[in-house]
């Protein structure tokens, strides 16, 4: 339901250079001193509550190799989970897409790496990153933080498709530890993260909606009930994209229209780049397209018109992925304050590439029981380890949702 006016710099047209894990712990151990203030200033997180820390502490004390696997609704989550492990005296390593490094100034790259973050190339096979992940778990000196959804969803009540790389890394480390006869297991701790907006949602919504409606040359629709106002604006934004790509506004439910528009964007590119329509989630399909398109841009020898065409297609991939993150029924009953805020943030971000900070926010970080990881994957079908992780994350997210305020 949003307009994506510009593509965030998730694709970098430069040769990939692996940013390795930094072994030092000085900067990670300082996080409890300064990070809460930073999160309060930059993200409006006034209160952070950690639950189930005794479960994680027990795994660490037992010498287990720990992989932390949270849902990924907001960009601040690596810092929030990093603060938890730092407070336990075991700072974690965190896997991050290469663009997190490549799009920032050198001093920020230096500091991010010192905090324990290292890179992975999402648009290709990054053997160095996979080897680093497996080594970290095999040695079990520090936990490994890995987001199995692979992208920020902005939807705290919906879990995106989990990528199989999580199970591959965990099982590979279990094999290494079994061969080395190292005591302790490889375990995955699902982590449920829930944000709760504790401010006035009417006031927060007003500034966002006024601004977007003005950009559309509308008079601000302040006389309408808030949910109706958001739905009307969302339908208008979606219609504009349908006119751009399909020639006219479409019929059907919002969910049907989002799915149809995403398919019409991806399918022509799949025929061109991948020799036919693809299966799997939108995230997986977009990854295949980016992997096919990027090498020519990285080489830097494309004619200008071809490079411009390829960048336009990459922007279309980004739009298809953003559309897929919009749940069509997110504002159906019962509507919570947090779902309203997340919808507004997505509108804001898709129009400007930046979601303004709304405060005060509270975040709950719930650690679940450890999932033991065996070295061998059962033959045939999907890995049941991922099904267990998905089931646990969904259950935690549903439980934490009960703490949300209903919108009245």
C-alpha positions as CSV (number, residue, x, y, z in Angstrom):
1,X,0.0,0.0,0.0
2,X,3.0,2.3,-0.2
3,X,4.9,4.2,-2.8
4,X,8.6,3.4,-2.9
5,X,10.1,6.6,-4.2
6,X,13.7,5.5,-4.0
7,X,15.6,2.3,-3.4
8,X,17.5,2.0,-0.1
9,X,21.2,1.2,-0.7
10,X,20.9,-2.6,-0.2
11,X,22.6,-3.3,-3.5
12,X,26.2,-2.0,-3.9
13,X,27.7,-1.9,-7.4
14,X,31.3,-2.5,-6.2
15,X,33.3,-5.8,-6.0
16,X,32.5,-7.4,-2.7
17,X,35.1,-7.5,0.0
18,X,34.6,-9.7,3.1
19,X,34.6,-7.8,6.4
20,X,35.9,-10.4,8.9
21,X,34.9,-10.8,12.5
22,X,37.0,-8.8,15.0
23,X,38.1,-10.9,17.9
24,X,38.5,-8.0,20.4
25,X,35.9,-7.5,23.1
26,X,36.7,-4.1,24.5
27,X,34.1,-2.1,22.6
28,X,31.3,-4.8,22.9
29,X,31.8,-4.8,26.7
30,X,31.3,-1.1,26.9
31,X,27.9,-1.3,25.3
32,X,25.9,-1.4,28.6
33,X,27.4,2.0,29.4
34,X,26.4,4.0,26.3
35,X,24.1,2.0,24.1
36,X,20.8,2.5,26.1
37,X,21.2,6.2,25.7
38,X,21.9,5.9,22.0
39,X,18.9,3.7,21.5
40,X,16.7,6.2,23.4
41,X,17.9,9.1,21.3
42,X,18.0,7.4,17.9
43,X,15.1,5.0,18.1
44,X,12.9,6.2,20.9
45,X,13.5,3.1,23.0
46,X,12.8,4.3,26.5
47,X,12.5,0.9,28.2
48,X,14.2,-2.4,27.3
49,X,13.1,-5.6,29.1
50,X,14.9,-8.9,28.7
51,X,13.1,-12.1,29.6
52,X,14.3,-15.7,29.7
53,X,18.0,-14.6,30.2
54,X,18.4,-17.6,32.5
55,X,17.9,-19.9,29.6
56,X,20.6,-18.3,27.5
57,X,23.0,-18.1,30.5
58,X,22.5,-21.9,31.1
59,X,23.5,-22.7,27.5
60,X,26.5,-20.5,27.8
61,X,27.6,-22.0,31.1
62,X,27.2,-25.5,29.7
63,X,29.7,-24.7,26.9
64,X,27.1,-24.9,24.1
65,X,27.6,-23.2,20.8
66,X,24.8,-20.7,20.8
67,X,23.0,-19.3,17.7
68,X,20.5,-16.5,18.5
69,X,17.7,-16.3,15.9
70,X,15.3,-13.4,16.4
71,X,12.4,-12.0,14.3
72,X,13.5,-8.8,12.5
73,X,11.0,-6.0,12.5
74,X,13.3,-3.0,13.0
75,X,16.8,-1.9,12.2
76,X,17.9,-1.5,15.8
77,X,17.6,-5.2,16.7
78,X,21.3,-6.1,16.4
79,X,22.1,-3.5,19.0
80,X,19.2,-4.5,21.3
81,X,20.2,-8.2,21.3
82,X,23.9,-7.2,21.5
83,X,23.2,-5.2,24.6
84,X,21.6,-8.4,26.2
85,X,24.7,-10.6,25.5
86,X,27.1,-7.8,26.6
87,X,25.2,-7.6,29.9
88,X,25.7,-11.3,30.3
89,X,29.4,-10.9,29.8
90,X,29.4,-12.8,26.5
91,X,29.3,-10.3,23.6
92,X,28.0,-11.8,20.4
93,X,29.1,-11.7,16.8
94,X,26.5,-10.5,14.4
95,X,26.1,-11.3,10.6
96,X,25.1,-8.2,8.5
97,X,24.5,-7.6,4.9
98,X,27.6,-6.0,3.2
99,X,25.7,-2.8,2.4
100,X,25.7,-2.1,6.1
101,X,29.4,-1.5,5.8
102,X,29.8,-0.4,2.2
103,X,27.2,2.5,2.5
104,X,28.8,4.0,5.6
105,X,31.8,6.3,6.2
106,X,35.0,4.5,7.1
107,X,34.9,5.4,10.8
108,X,31.5,3.9,11.1
109,X,32.7,0.7,9.3
110,X,35.6,0.5,11.8
111,X,33.3,0.9,14.8
112,X,30.6,-1.5,13.6
113,X,33.2,-4.2,13.1
114,X,34.7,-3.5,16.5
115,X,31.3,-4.2,18.0
116,X,31.4,-7.7,16.6
117,X,29.6,-7.3,13.2
118,X,30.9,-9.0,10.1
119,X,29.7,-9.0,6.5
120,X,27.9,-11.5,4.3
121,X,27.3,-11.1,0.6
122,X,23.5,-11.7,0.2
123,X,23.6,-11.8,-3.6
124,X,26.0,-14.7,-4.1
125,X,27.7,-17.6,-2.3
126,X,29.9,-16.0,0.4
127,X,32.1,-18.9,1.5
128,X,34.2,-16.7,3.7
129,X,31.1,-15.5,5.7
130,X,29.8,-19.1,6.0
131,X,33.2,-20.3,7.1
132,X,33.3,-17.5,9.7
133,X,29.8,-18.4,11.1
134,X,30.7,-22.1,11.3
135,X,34.0,-21.3,13.0
136,X,32.4,-19.0,15.6
137,X,29.9,-21.7,16.5
138,X,32.5,-24.5,16.5
139,X,34.7,-22.6,18.9
140,X,31.7,-21.4,21.0
141,X,33.6,-18.5,22.6
142,X,30.8,-16.0,21.7
143,X,27.2,-16.4,20.6
144,X,26.3,-15.8,17.0
145,X,23.4,-13.5,16.1
146,X,21.7,-14.3,12.8
147,X,18.4,-13.0,11.5
148,X,16.7,-15.9,9.7
149,X,14.2,-13.7,7.8
150,X,17.1,-12.0,6.0
151,X,15.5,-8.6,5.9
152,X,13.7,-6.0,8.1
153,X,10.0,-6.6,7.8
154,X,8.5,-3.6,9.8
155,X,5.7,-6.0,10.9
156,X,6.0,-7.2,14.5
157,X,3.0,-9.5,14.2
158,X,4.0,-11.3,11.0
159,X,7.0,-13.6,10.5
160,X,8.6,-13.6,7.1
161,X,9.9,-16.6,5.2
162,X,12.9,-18.1,7.1
163,X,16.0,-18.7,5.0
164,X,17.6,-22.2,5.1
165,X,21.0,-20.8,5.7
166,X,20.4,-20.8,9.4
167,X,20.0,-24.6,9.5
168,X,23.0,-25.1,7.2
169,X,25.3,-23.1,9.4
170,X,24.1,-24.7,12.6
171,X,24.3,-28.2,11.3
172,X,27.7,-27.6,9.7
173,X,29.0,-26.4,13.1
174,X,27.5,-29.4,14.8
175,X,29.5,-31.7,12.4
176,X,32.7,-29.9,13.1
177,X,32.2,-30.1,16.9
178,X,31.3,-33.8,16.6
179,X,34.5,-34.5,14.7
180,X,36.6,-32.5,17.2
181,X,34.8,-34.3,20.1
182,X,34.2,-30.9,21.7
183,X,31.9,-31.0,24.8
184,X,28.6,-29.2,24.5
185,X,26.1,-29.0,21.8
186,X,25.1,-26.5,19.1
187,X,21.8,-25.0,20.1
188,X,19.5,-22.4,18.5
189,X,17.7,-20.0,20.9
190,X,14.7,-18.4,19.2
191,X,14.4,-14.8,20.3
192,X,11.0,-13.0,20.1
193,X,11.2,-9.2,19.9
194,X,8.2,-7.0,20.5
195,X,7.9,-3.2,20.4
196,X,5.2,-1.4,22.2
197,X,4.3,2.2,21.5
198,X,3.4,4.0,24.8
199,X,2.6,7.4,23.4
200,X,-0.5,9.0,21.9
201,X,-1.2,7.3,18.5
202,X,-3.6,9.9,17.3
203,X,-0.9,12.6,17.7
204,X,1.8,10.4,16.2
205,X,-0.4,9.6,13.2
206,X,-1.5,13.1,12.6
207,X,1.9,14.5,11.5
208,X,2.7,11.6,9.2
209,X,-0.8,11.5,7.5
210,X,-0.9,15.3,7.1
211,X,2.4,15.3,5.4
212,X,1.7,12.4,3.0
213,X,-1.8,13.7,2.1
214,X,-0.3,17.1,1.3
215,X,2.2,15.4,-1.0
216,X,-0.7,13.8,-2.8
217,X,-2.2,17.3,-3.2
218,X,-5.1,16.3,-0.9
219,X,-6.6,18.4,1.8
220,X,-5.6,16.7,5.1
221,X,-8.4,14.2,5.9
222,X,-8.5,15.0,9.6
223,X,-12.3,14.6,9.9
224,X,-12.2,10.9,9.0
225,X,-11.7,8.2,11.7
226,X,-8.1,7.3,11.9
227,X,-8.4,3.7,10.6
228,X,-10.5,4.9,7.6
229,X,-8.0,7.6,6.9
230,X,-5.1,5.2,6.9
231,X,-6.9,2.7,4.7
232,X,-8.0,5.4,2.2
233,X,-4.5,6.7,2.0
234,X,-3.1,3.2,1.6
235,X,-5.5,2.4,-1.2
236,X,-4.6,5.6,-3.0
237,X,-0.8,4.8,-2.8
238,X,-1.4,1.3,-4.1
239,X,-3.6,2.6,-6.9
240,X,-0.8,5.0,-8.0
241,X,1.6,2.1,-8.3
242,X,-1.0,0.0,-10.2
243,X,-1.4,2.8,-12.7
244,X,2.4,3.1,-13.1
245,X,2.9,-0.7,-13.7
246,X,-0.5,-2.0,-14.9
247,X,-2.1,1.0,-16.5
248,X,-5.1,1.4,-14.2
249,X,-6.2,0.7,-10.6
250,X,-7.1,-2.9,-10.0
251,X,-10.0,-4.6,-8.3
252,X,-10.1,-7.2,-5.5
253,X,-9.0,-7.2,-1.9
254,X,-5.9,-5.3,-0.8
255,X,-4.1,-8.6,-0.4
256,X,-5.0,-9.8,-3.9
257,X,-3.9,-6.5,-5.4
258,X,-0.6,-6.5,-3.6
259,X,0.1,-10.1,-4.7
260,X,-0.9,-9.4,-8.3
261,X,1.2,-6.2,-8.6
262,X,4.2,-8.0,-7.1
263,X,3.8,-10.9,-9.6
264,X,3.5,-8.5,-12.6
265,X,6.7,-6.8,-11.5
266,X,8.8,-9.9,-11.0
267,X,7.6,-12.2,-13.8
268,X,9.0,-10.3,-16.8
269,X,12.4,-10.0,-15.1
270,X,12.4,-13.7,-14.3
271,X,11.8,-14.5,-17.9
272,X,14.6,-12.2,-19.0
273,X,17.2,-13.1,-16.3
274,X,16.3,-16.6,-15.1
275,X,14.8,-18.3,-18.2
276,X,11.3,-18.7,-16.7
277,X,9.0,-18.0,-13.7
278,X,10.4,-18.9,-10.3
279,X,9.0,-20.6,-7.2
280,X,9.5,-19.8,-3.6
281,X,9.0,-16.7,-1.5
282,X,9.3,-13.2,-2.9
283,X,12.5,-12.8,-0.9
284,X,14.1,-15.9,-2.5
285,X,12.9,-14.8,-6.0
286,X,14.4,-11.3,-5.5
287,X,17.7,-12.7,-4.3
288,X,18.0,-14.8,-7.5
289,X,17.3,-11.8,-9.7
290,X,19.8,-9.6,-7.9
291,X,22.4,-12.3,-8.1
292,X,21.9,-12.5,-11.8
293,X,21.9,-8.7,-12.4
294,X,24.7,-7.6,-10.1
295,X,27.9,-9.0,-11.7
296,X,27.5,-6.7,-14.8
297,X,27.2,-3.6,-12.6
298,X,30.0,-4.7,-10.4
299,X,32.4,-5.1,-13.4
300,X,31.7,-1.5,-14.4
301,X,31.9,-2.1,-18.2
302,X,28.2,-1.9,-19.1
303,X,27.1,0.8,-21.5
304,X,25.3,3.7,-19.7
305,X,21.9,2.8,-21.1
306,X,22.2,-0.8,-20.0
307,X,23.4,0.1,-16.5
308,X,20.5,2.5,-16.1
309,X,18.0,-0.2,-17.2
310,X,19.5,-2.7,-14.8
311,X,19.3,-0.2,-11.9
312,X,15.6,0.4,-12.8
313,X,15.0,-3.3,-12.6
314,X,16.8,-3.5,-9.2
315,X,14.5,-0.8,-8.0
316,X,11.6,-2.9,-9.2
317,X,12.9,-5.8,-7.2
318,X,13.0,-3.6,-4.1
319,X,9.4,-2.5,-4.7
320,X,8.2,-6.1,-5.1
321,X,9.9,-7.1,-1.8
322,X,8.4,-4.1,0.0
323,X,5.0,-4.9,-1.3
324,X,5.4,-8.4,0.0
325,X,6.0,-7.0,3.5
326,X,2.6,-5.4,3.6
327,X,0.1,-7.8,5.2
328,X,-3.2,-7.1,3.5
329,X,-5.3,-7.6,6.7
330,X,-3.0,-5.8,9.1
331,X,-5.6,-3.2,10.1
332,X,-8.5,-5.7,10.4
333,X,-10.0,-6.4,13.8
334,X,-8.7,-6.3,16.5
335,X,-6.5,-3.3,15.6
336,X,-3.7,-2.6,18.0
337,X,-1.8,0.7,18.5
338,X,1.4,-0.9,17.3
339,X,0.0,-2.2,14.0
340,X,-1.2,1.4,13.3
341,X,2.2,2.8,14.1
342,X,4.0,0.1,12.0
343,X,1.8,0.9,9.0
344,X,2.5,4.6,9.3
345,X,6.2,3.9,9.6
346,X,6.1,1.8,6.4
347,X,4.3,4.6,4.6
348,X,6.9,7.1,5.8
349,X,9.9,4.9,5.0
350,X,8.6,3.9,1.5
351,X,8.1,7.6,0.6
352,X,11.3,9.0,2.1
353,X,13.6,6.0,2.9
354,X,13.5,7.1,6.5
355,X,10.9,6.4,9.2
356,X,10.6,9.2,11.7
357,X,11.1,8.3,15.4
358,X,8.0,8.0,17.5
359,X,8.4,7.9,21.2
360,X,8.2,6.6,23.9
361,X,8.8,3.0,22.8
362,X,9.2,-0.1,25.0
363,X,10.9,-3.3,23.7
364,X,10.6,-6.8,25.1
365,X,13.2,-9.3,24.2
366,X,12.1,-12.9,25.0
367,X,14.6,-15.8,24.9
368,X,13.1,-19.2,24.3
369,X,14.3,-22.6,25.2
370,X,17.3,-24.0,23.3
371,X,16.7,-26.1,20.2
372,X,19.4,-28.8,20.0
373,X,21.0,-29.1,16.6
374,X,22.1,-32.5,15.2
375,X,24.8,-32.7,12.6
376,X,22.7,-34.6,10.1
377,X,19.7,-33.3,8.1
378,X,17.0,-35.9,7.4
379,X,16.8,-36.8,3.7
380,X,14.1,-35.3,1.5
381,X,11.9,-32.2,2.0
382,X,12.6,-29.1,4.1
383,X,14.9,-29.2,7.1
384,X,12.6,-29.9,10.2
385,X,15.0,-27.6,12.2
386,X,13.7,-24.6,10.3
387,X,10.1,-25.8,10.9
388,X,10.7,-26.0,14.6
389,X,12.4,-22.5,14.7
390,X,9.5,-21.0,12.8
391,X,6.9,-22.6,15.1
392,X,8.7,-21.3,18.2
393,X,9.1,-17.8,16.8
394,X,5.4,-17.6,15.8
395,X,4.3,-18.8,19.2
396,X,6.4,-16.2,21.0
397,X,5.3,-13.4,18.7
398,X,1.6,-14.4,19.3
399,X,2.2,-14.5,23.1
400,X,3.9,-11.1,23.1
401,X,1.2,-9.6,21.0
402,X,-1.2,-10.0,24.0
403,X,0.7,-7.1,25.6
404,X,-0.3,-4.6,22.9
405,X,-2.8,-1.9,23.5
406,X,-6.0,-2.2,21.5
407,X,-6.9,0.9,19.5
408,X,-10.2,2.4,20.7
